[in-house]
Amino acid sequence: MTAPSSPPAQPGHQQRAFKSLRRSPRTVVAVGIATLAVLAVYYVLANRLTPYTNDTYLQAYVVQVAPQVAGRVVRVAVADNAPIEQGDLLFEIDPRPYQYEVKRLRAALVQAQEQVRTFQEDLATATAAVKDNTDQRALAQQRFDEVNRLQQAGNATRFSFEDVTGRLDQAVDALREAEGGLRVAQARLEATVDGEHALIHRAKAELDAAELRLAETRVTAPVGGVVTNLQLTVGAYAGVGDPVMTLIDSSAWSMVGHFSQNVLNRIRPGQTAELSLDMYPGRVFEGTVESVNWGVSSGQGRPSGELPTVMAPQNWMTPSQRFPVRLRFVHLPQDLPLRVGATGIATIYTGGGPLMVGLAKFWMRLRSLLAFFYF
């Protein structure tokens, strides 16, 4: 018995299949347009609610170590790229010239103190002289009065009257001279600063400055960190204020990210951020927004006496200007070595629901993992 043959295809089925094939390109285009629209909406929302940048670099305070006194370097106490603590000795300048200056000024202080004691003795002598001459003048005045009365009564000679008159004039002149000496002695001791004689005060100030210069021959680390690019060696001459060593402060790391200007109005200090460093792939760190810079160099005018040059834009849409935003790490492991200038990525969470935040966090971690493939 033969098997029944399959029924022939109906013409209506063939026509519907043919129409579906004709509609498929339109469907693909529609799906593509819809996808692009969804991506555009997502990009706009992500750019506003979770702004992201891959133009970041790690930053720390870089201290240029410069001596406050000049001299020949006699000791370098640190090694290149070695960690140091605040207060550790970095290098030492030949202290001998400054030691000699301290000794000289100590002797000058002793001389000033001795001179002030001499002034005090002069004041005592002048005071005694005024008292003695005051007594002599009073005695001369008494003798003059007695002789004057006798002369008026006709009982004294002209010679006696002239003698007591001369003695009184001499006593008055001597008293005036003694009083002048007393004023000079008092003026010498009245030259004081903060209750201390000016000569001693000046000698002490000069000695303190010399001792400070002597102490500054030992240059210590102002902060803890790492000395890098060390070029200083024993025998080199160090000038006042000339940087001779570079010190990276390891206590305050931050990341600077360049964000487009159209999102700056939503970025505020204190907002949550996530940071990742390419030198540590796969690790994402919590951070916060510390500050937003108020300008970049392209907007700074410089007086030149010339008219400004205006460059015509080369494209129909000018690229958006980017501004630095400083981001601070919330927590960094103490044993995690960092390097100034290291690049990375950053996302700031200015708003949005769980979906936008979740997508941004997913992209941060995916992008951090991709750093394993950087060469």
C-alpha positions as CSV (number, residue, x, y, z in Angstrom):
1,M,0.0,0.0,0.0
2,T,1.6,3.3,-1.1
3,A,2.1,6.2,1.4
4,P,0.0,9.2,0.7
5,S,1.9,12.0,-1.0
6,S,2.1,15.4,0.8
7,P,-0.4,18.0,-0.4
8,P,0.9,20.6,-2.8
9,A,1.8,24.0,-1.4
10,Q,-1.0,26.4,-1.5
11,P,-0.4,29.6,-3.5
12,G,-1.5,31.8,-0.5
13,H,1.3,30.4,1.7
14,Q,3.9,31.2,-0.9
15,Q,2.7,34.8,-1.3
16,R,2.8,35.4,2.5
17,A,6.4,34.0,2.7
18,F,7.4,36.2,-0.1
19,K,5.9,39.3,1.5
20,S,7.7,38.6,4.8
21,L,10.9,38.4,2.9
22,R,10.2,41.8,1.3
23,R,9.4,43.3,4.7
24,S,12.6,42.0,6.5
25,P,15.0,44.8,5.3
26,R,12.5,47.4,6.6
27,T,12.4,45.6,9.9
28,V,16.1,45.5,10.2
29,V,16.3,49.2,9.4
30,A,13.5,50.0,11.9
31,V,15.2,47.9,14.6
32,G,18.5,49.6,13.9
33,I,17.0,53.1,14.1
34,A,15.2,52.2,17.3
35,T,18.5,50.8,18.8
36,L,20.3,54.0,17.8
37,A,17.6,56.1,19.4
38,V,17.8,54.0,22.6
39,L,21.6,54.4,22.7
40,A,21.3,58.1,22.1
41,V,18.9,58.6,24.9
42,Y,21.1,56.4,27.2
43,Y,24.2,58.4,26.2
44,V,22.4,61.7,27.0
45,L,21.1,60.4,30.3
46,A,24.4,58.8,31.3
47,N,26.3,61.9,30.4
48,R,24.1,64.0,32.7
49,L,23.5,61.5,35.5
50,T,26.7,59.5,35.6
51,P,29.4,61.6,33.8
52,Y,32.4,59.5,32.8
53,T,35.9,60.3,31.6
54,N,38.9,58.3,30.7
55,D,41.1,61.5,30.7
56,T,42.4,61.4,34.2
57,Y,45.7,61.4,36.0
58,L,46.9,60.7,39.5
59,Q,48.2,63.8,41.4
60,A,50.0,64.5,44.7
61,Y,51.7,67.5,46.1
62,V,55.3,67.7,44.7
63,V,57.6,69.5,47.1
64,Q,60.7,71.1,45.7
65,V,63.2,70.9,48.5
66,A,65.4,74.0,48.6
67,P,67.9,74.9,51.3
68,Q,67.5,78.2,53.2
69,V,71.2,78.6,53.6
70,A,74.0,78.2,51.0
71,G,77.0,76.0,51.2
72,R,78.7,72.8,50.1
73,V,76.8,69.6,50.6
74,V,78.7,67.3,53.0
75,R,76.1,64.5,53.4
76,V,73.1,63.1,51.5
77,A,71.1,60.9,53.9
78,V,68.4,59.5,51.5
79,A,68.4,57.2,48.5
80,D,66.5,57.7,45.3
81,N,62.8,56.5,45.4
82,A,63.1,55.4,49.1
83,P,60.2,56.1,51.4
84,I,60.9,58.7,54.2
85,E,59.0,60.0,57.2
86,Q,58.3,63.6,58.1
87,G,61.4,65.1,59.9
88,D,63.9,62.6,58.4
89,L,67.3,64.1,57.4
90,L,67.5,64.7,53.7
91,F,71.0,66.3,53.3
92,E,73.4,68.4,55.3
93,I,75.3,71.5,54.3
94,D,78.8,72.3,55.7
95,P,77.9,73.8,59.1
96,R,81.3,75.3,60.0
97,P,80.9,78.8,58.7
98,Y,77.6,79.1,60.5
99,Q,79.1,77.7,63.7
100,Y,81.7,80.4,63.6
101,E,79.1,83.0,63.2
102,V,77.1,81.7,66.2
103,K,80.3,81.9,68.3
104,R,81.0,85.5,67.2
105,L,77.5,86.6,68.0
106,R,77.5,84.9,71.4
107,A,80.6,87.0,72.2
108,A,78.8,90.1,70.9
109,L,75.9,89.4,73.2
110,V,78.2,89.2,76.2
111,Q,79.7,92.5,75.1
112,A,76.3,94.1,74.8
113,Q,75.3,92.9,78.3
114,E,78.6,94.3,79.7
115,Q,77.9,97.6,78.0
116,V,74.5,97.8,79.5
117,R,75.9,97.2,82.9
118,T,78.3,100.1,82.2
119,F,75.3,102.2,81.4
120,Q,73.7,101.3,84.7
121,E,76.9,102.2,86.5
122,D,77.1,105.5,84.7
123,L,73.5,106.2,85.7
124,A,74.3,105.6,89.4
125,T,77.4,107.8,89.1
126,A,75.4,110.6,87.4
127,T,72.7,110.3,90.0
128,A,75.2,110.7,92.8
129,A,76.9,113.6,91.0
130,V,73.6,115.4,90.7
131,K,72.9,114.9,94.4
132,D,76.4,116.1,95.4
133,N,76.2,119.2,93.2
134,T,72.7,119.9,94.5
135,D,74.1,120.0,98.0
136,Q,77.1,122.2,96.8
137,R,74.7,124.6,95.2
138,A,72.5,124.9,98.2
139,L,75.6,125.5,100.4
140,A,76.9,128.2,97.9
141,Q,73.4,129.8,97.9
142,Q,73.4,129.9,101.7
143,R,76.9,131.5,101.8
144,F,75.9,134.0,99.1
145,D,72.8,135.0,101.1
146,E,74.8,135.6,104.2
147,V,77.4,137.7,102.6
148,N,74.8,139.7,100.6
149,R,73.0,140.6,103.9
150,L,76.3,141.7,105.5
151,Q,77.2,143.8,102.4
152,Q,73.9,145.5,102.5
153,A,74.6,146.3,106.2
154,G,78.0,147.6,105.3
155,N,79.8,144.8,107.2
156,A,81.3,142.9,104.2
157,T,83.9,143.8,101.7
158,R,83.3,144.0,98.0
159,F,85.9,141.2,97.5
160,S,83.9,138.8,99.8
161,F,80.7,139.5,97.9
162,E,82.4,138.8,94.5
163,D,83.9,135.6,95.9
164,V,80.6,134.1,97.0
165,T,78.9,135.2,93.8
166,G,81.5,133.4,91.7
167,R,81.3,130.3,93.9
168,L,77.5,130.3,93.5
169,D,77.8,130.6,89.7
170,Q,80.3,127.7,89.6
171,A,77.9,125.5,91.7
172,V,75.0,126.3,89.4
173,D,77.1,125.4,86.3
174,A,78.3,122.2,87.9
175,L,74.7,121.2,88.8
176,R,73.6,121.9,85.3
177,E,76.4,119.8,83.9
178,A,75.6,116.9,86.3
179,E,71.9,117.0,85.4
180,G,72.9,116.9,81.7
181,G,75.0,113.8,82.4
182,L,72.1,112.2,84.2
183,R,69.8,112.8,81.3
184,V,72.3,111.2,78.9
185,A,72.7,108.2,81.2
186,Q,68.9,107.8,81.6
187,A,68.4,108.1,77.8
188,R,70.9,105.3,77.2
189,L,69.0,103.0,79.5
190,E,65.6,104.0,78.3
191,A,66.3,102.6,74.8
192,T,64.3,99.3,75.3
193,V,62.4,96.9,73.2
194,D,59.8,94.7,74.9
195,G,61.2,95.6,78.3
196,E,64.8,94.7,77.3
197,H,67.6,97.1,76.4
198,A,68.0,97.6,72.6
199,L,71.6,96.5,72.5
200,I,70.9,93.2,74.2
201,H,67.7,92.7,72.2
202,R,69.5,93.3,68.9
203,A,72.4,91.0,70.0
204,K,69.9,88.2,70.9
205,A,68.0,88.6,67.7
206,E,71.2,88.3,65.6
207,L,72.3,85.3,67.6
208,D,68.8,83.7,67.2
209,A,69.0,84.2,63.4
210,A,72.5,82.8,63.3
211,E,71.5,79.7,65.3
212,L,68.5,79.3,62.9
213,R,70.8,79.4,59.9
214,L,73.0,76.8,61.6
215,A,70.0,74.5,62.2
216,E,69.0,74.9,58.6
217,T,72.2,73.4,57.4
218,R,70.4,70.1,58.2
219,V,67.6,69.9,55.7
220,T,64.8,67.6,56.9
221,A,61.7,66.3,55.1
222,P,58.7,68.7,55.5
223,V,56.3,65.9,54.8
224,G,56.4,62.1,54.5
225,G,56.7,60.6,51.1
226,V,59.2,59.5,48.5
227,V,62.3,61.3,47.2
228,T,62.5,60.9,43.4
229,N,64.8,61.9,40.6
230,L,67.6,62.3,43.1
231,Q,70.6,64.1,41.5
232,L,72.2,65.7,44.6
233,T,75.6,64.4,45.7
234,V,78.3,65.2,48.3
235,G,80.5,68.1,47.2
236,A,77.8,69.9,45.3
237,Y,77.1,73.5,46.1
238,A,73.6,74.4,47.2
239,G,72.3,77.9,46.8
240,V,69.7,79.6,48.9
241,G,66.2,78.9,47.4
242,D,67.6,76.7,44.6
243,P,65.6,73.3,44.5
244,V,68.0,70.4,44.7
245,M,65.6,67.5,45.5
246,T,62.1,66.5,44.6
247,L,59.8,65.1,47.3
248,I,56.4,63.6,46.6
249,D,53.9,63.9,49.4
250,S,52.3,60.5,49.9
251,S,49.7,61.7,52.4
252,A,47.2,63.4,50.0
253,W,46.6,61.6,46.8
254,S,43.9,62.8,44.4
255,M,42.8,62.2,40.9
256,V,42.2,65.0,38.4
257,G,39.6,64.2,35.7
258,H,38.7,66.3,32.7
259,F,35.0,66.5,32.2
260,S,33.0,68.1,29.4
261,Q,31.6,71.5,30.1
262,N,28.0,70.5,29.5
263,V,28.0,68.4,32.7
264,L,29.7,70.8,35.0
265,N,26.5,72.4,36.2
266,R,25.5,69.1,37.8
267,I,28.8,68.3,39.5
268,R,29.0,69.5,43.1
269,P,31.7,69.0,45.8
270,G,30.9,66.0,48.0
271,Q,29.2,63.9,45.3
272,T,30.0,60.2,45.2
273,A,32.4,59.0,42.5
274,E,34.2,55.9,41.5
275,L,37.9,55.8,40.4
276,S,40.0,53.2,38.8
277,L,43.7,53.3,37.9
278,D,45.1,51.6,34.9
279,M,48.2,50.6,36.9
280,Y,45.9,48.4,39.0
281,P,43.5,46.7,36.6
282,G,40.2,45.4,38.0
283,R,40.2,47.6,41.1
284,V,37.7,50.3,41.6
285,F,38.0,52.8,44.4
286,E,35.4,54.9,46.1
287,G,35.9,58.6,45.8
288,T,34.2,62.0,46.2
289,V,34.3,65.3,44.3
290,E,36.6,67.8,46.0
291,S,36.4,70.8,43.7
292,V,35.7,71.9,40.1
293,N,38.2,74.3,38.5
294,W,37.0,77.7,37.4
295,G,38.9,78.0,34.2
296,V,41.5,76.8,31.8
297,S,44.4,78.5,30.1
298,S,42.7,79.0,26.7
299,G,40.4,81.6,28.3
300,Q,43.1,83.6,29.9
301,G,43.9,87.0,28.2
302,R,47.4,88.3,28.2
303,P,48.2,92.0,27.6
304,S,50.1,92.3,24.4
305,G,49.2,95.6,22.8
306,E,47.8,93.7,19.8
307,L,44.4,92.8,18.5
308,P,43.2,89.3,19.2
309,T,43.5,86.6,16.7
310,V,40.2,84.7,16.1
311,M,40.6,81.3,14.6
312,A,37.7,80.1,12.4
313,P,36.3,76.7,13.4
314,Q,37.4,73.8,11.1
315,N,34.4,71.6,11.9
316,W,30.6,72.3,11.8
317,M,30.5,71.5,15.5
318,T,33.3,72.6,17.9
319,P,34.5,70.0,20.4
320,S,33.3,70.7,23.9
321,Q,35.8,72.3,26.2
322,R,36.9,70.1,29.2
323,F,37.5,71.4,32.7
324,P,39.5,69.7,35.5
325,V,37.6,68.2,38.4
326,R,39.6,67.2,41.5
327,L,38.5,63.8,43.0
328,R,39.6,62.6,46.4
329,F,40.0,58.9,47.3
330,V,37.8,57.9,50.3
331,H,40.1,55.1,51.3
332,L,43.4,53.8,49.9
333,P,45.3,50.8,51.2
334,Q,48.4,51.8,53.0
335,D,50.5,49.2,51.1
336,L,49.3,50.3,47.7
337,P,52.2,52.2,45.9
338,L,51.1,55.0,43.7
339,R,52.8,57.1,41.1
340,V,52.2,60.7,40.1
341,G,50.8,61.0,36.6
342,A,49.3,57.5,36.5
343,T,46.2,57.4,34.2
344,G,42.7,56.0,34.9
345,I,39.0,56.5,34.6
346,A,36.4,58.1,36.8
347,T,32.6,58.3,37.0
348,I,30.7,60.9,39.1
349,Y,27.2,60.0,40.3
350,T,25.2,63.2,40.1
351,G,21.8,61.5,40.1
352,G,19.7,58.8,38.4
353,G,17.9,55.7,39.5
354,P,19.3,52.2,40.2
355,L,19.3,51.3,36.5
356,M,21.6,54.2,35.4
357,V,23.8,53.8,38.4
358,G,24.0,50.0,37.9
359,L,24.9,50.4,34.2
360,A,27.6,53.0,35.1
361,K,29.1,50.7,37.8
362,F,29.1,47.8,35.4
363,W,30.9,49.9,32.7
364,M,33.5,51.1,35.3
365,R,34.3,47.5,36.3
366,L,34.4,46.3,32.7
367,R,36.6,49.2,31.6
368,S,38.9,48.5,34.6
369,L,39.3,44.9,33.6
370,L,40.2,45.9,30.1
371,A,43.2,47.7,31.5
372,F,44.8,44.2,31.7
373,F,45.2,44.4,27.9
374,Y,47.0,47.7,27.8
375,F,50.5,47.6,26.5
